[in-house]
Amino acid sequence: MHLLAREEVGLRCLLAVASHHGAGPRSIAAIARAEGLTPEYVAKLMRRLRLGGLVASTRGAAGGYRLARAPREITVWNAVRVLDDAFLPESFCDCTPHERRDCARTTHCAMQTLWRQLGDRVRETLEGITLEDLCGPDPRQEAILLDVVPAASPLTDGASPWTSSS
């Protein structure tokens, strides 16, 4: 699991579009100015978001980008997956296929279980946060986000996810 600048900056660009939802398309130049980025970099990120179905584009002098769906229907997870499909990889083992064949942990690997469960919690949390949650002028945003993050999980409540209760 890794968070690159591309995901963070891409999400900021998406939020710049979401904050103008319903007010017409937002140009690449306006997004770049608002975020302190080059228009070329913004164009690259917006293309990726468009191909991922999160934004739609309009050509012409009054053109730009607008959300493809309402801000409450687009989650942070949607954006992260579009911006980096390797954010939570399916495989966590760096072994080569030859090494994996000889690995003593092929049937049960505690590290793979750990990273998979951690990845599941990250995904669940990001699925629970929408663009609407992040771009609203609500001063309670921190409380909204804290409500989404579970206070206890199998990884924090003292129970071991690797041992059975029997």
C-alpha positions in Angstrom: 0.0 0.0 0.0 1.4 3.4 -0.9 0.0 6.9 -1.4 1.7 8.8 -4.2 1.6 12.5 -4.8 -0.5 11.6 -7.9 -3.4 10.4 -5.7 -3.3 13.3 -3.3 -3.0 15.9 -6.1 -5.5 14.1 -8.3 -8.0 14.1 -5.4 -7.4 17.8 -4.8 -8.1 18.5 -8.5 -11.3 16.4 -8.2 -12.3 18.4 -5.2 -11.7 21.6 -7.1 -14.2 20.4 -9.6 -16.6 19.1 -7.0 -16.6 22.5 -5.1 -18.1 24.0 -8.3 -20.7 21.3 -8.8 -23.7 22.7 -10.5 -21.9 25.9 -11.5 -20.7 24.7 -14.9 -17.5 23.2 -16.1 -14.2 24.1 -14.5 -11.2 24.7 -16.8 -7.8 23.1 -16.5 -6.3 26.6 -16.1 -8.7 27.4 -13.2 -8.0 24.1 -11.5 -4.2 24.6 -12.0 -4.4 28.1 -10.5 -6.4 27.0 -7.5 -4.1 24.1 -6.7 -0.8 25.7 -7.6 0.0 23.2 -10.3 1.0 23.3 -14.0 -1.8 23.1 -16.5 0.0 20.1 -18.1 0.0 18.1 -14.9 -3.7 18.9 -14.2 -4.6 17.9 -17.8 -2.9 14.5 -17.3 -4.7 13.9 -14.0 -8.1 15.1 -15.3 -7.7 12.8 -18.3 -7.2 9.9 -16.0 -10.2 10.9 -13.9 -12.3 11.3 -17.1 -11.3 7.8 -18.3 -12.2 6.5 -14.9 -15.7 7.9 -15.2 -15.5 10.4 -12.4 -15.5 13.5 -14.5 -16.9 14.5 -17.9 -15.4 17.1 -20.2 -16.8 19.8 -22.4 -14.8 21.2 -25.2 -14.7 24.8 -26.3 -14.0 28.2 -24.8 -16.5 27.7 -22.0 -15.5 24.1 -21.6 -13.8 22.2 -18.8 -14.6 19.4 -16.4 -17.6 18.6 -14.3 -18.4 15.7 -12.1 -19.9 12.7 -13.8 -22.1 12.0 -10.8 -23.2 13.9 -7.7 -20.5 14.6 -5.1 -22.3 12.3 -2.6 -22.0 9.4 -5.1 -18.2 9.6 -5.6 -16.0 8.3 -2.8 -12.4 8.9 -2.0 -11.9 5.2 -2.8 -13.3 5.7 -6.3 -10.7 8.5 -6.9 -7.8 6.6 -5.4 -8.5 3.5 -7.6 -8.8 5.6 -10.7 -5.6 7.5 -10.0 -3.6 4.5 -8.9 -4.9 1.0 -9.5 -1.9 -0.5 -7.6 -2.8 1.4 -4.4 -3.8 -1.8 -2.6 -2.2 -4.6 -4.7 -3.7 -8.0 -4.8 -0.4 -9.7 -4.0 1.8 -8.6 -1.1 4.6 -11.1 -1.6 7.7 -10.1 -3.4 8.8 -13.7 -3.9 9.4 -14.9 -7.4 7.1 -17.7 -8.6 10.1 -20.1 -8.1 10.7 -18.9 -4.5 7.0 -19.0 -3.7 6.8 -22.7 -4.6 9.5 -23.4 -2.0 8.0 -21.0 0.6 7.0 -22.7 3.9 4.2 -20.1 4.2 2.3 -20.8 1.0 -0.8 -22.0 2.8 -0.8 -19.5 5.7 1.3 -16.3 5.7 0.7 -14.0 8.6 2.2 -11.0 6.8 -0.1 -11.4 3.9 -3.1 -11.7 6.3 -1.9 -8.6 8.1 -1.6 -6.5 4.9 -4.8 -7.8 3.4 -6.8 -6.9 6.6 -5.1 -3.5 6.8 -5.9 -2.9 3.2 -9.6 -3.9 3.8 -9.9 -1.4 6.6 -8.3 1.4 4.5 -10.6 0.6 1.6 -13.7 0.5 3.9 -12.8 3.9 5.4 -12.1 5.5 2.0 -15.4 4.1 0.6 -17.2 5.8 3.5 -15.9 9.3 2.7 -17.5 11.1 -0.3 -16.5 14.2 -2.1 -19.4 15.9 -0.5 -18.0 15.1 2.9 -14.7 16.8 1.9 -15.7 19.8 0.0 -18.7 21.1 2.0 -18.2 24.3 4.0 -19.4 22.4 7.1 -17.1 23.3 10.1 -17.9 19.8 11.4 -15.9 18.1 8.6 -13.4 16.7 11.1 -16.2 15.1 13.1 -17.8 13.8 9.9 -14.5 12.1 8.9 -14.0 10.7 12.4 -17.4 9.1 12.4 -16.3 7.1 9.3 -13.1 5.7 10.8 -14.0 2.8 13.1 -12.7 3.2 16.7 -12.1 -0.5 17.1 -11.2 -3.2 14.6 -9.7 -6.6 14.8 -6.4 -4.9 14.4 -6.9 -2.5 17.3 -9.2 -4.2 19.9 -6.6 -6.7 21.2 -8.1 -9.7 19.4 -5.7 -11.5 17.1 -7.1 -12.0 13.6 -4.6 -14.9 13.1 -5.7 -17.2 15.9 -8.9 -19.0 16.1 -11.2 -18.7 19.1 -11.7 -22.4 19.3 
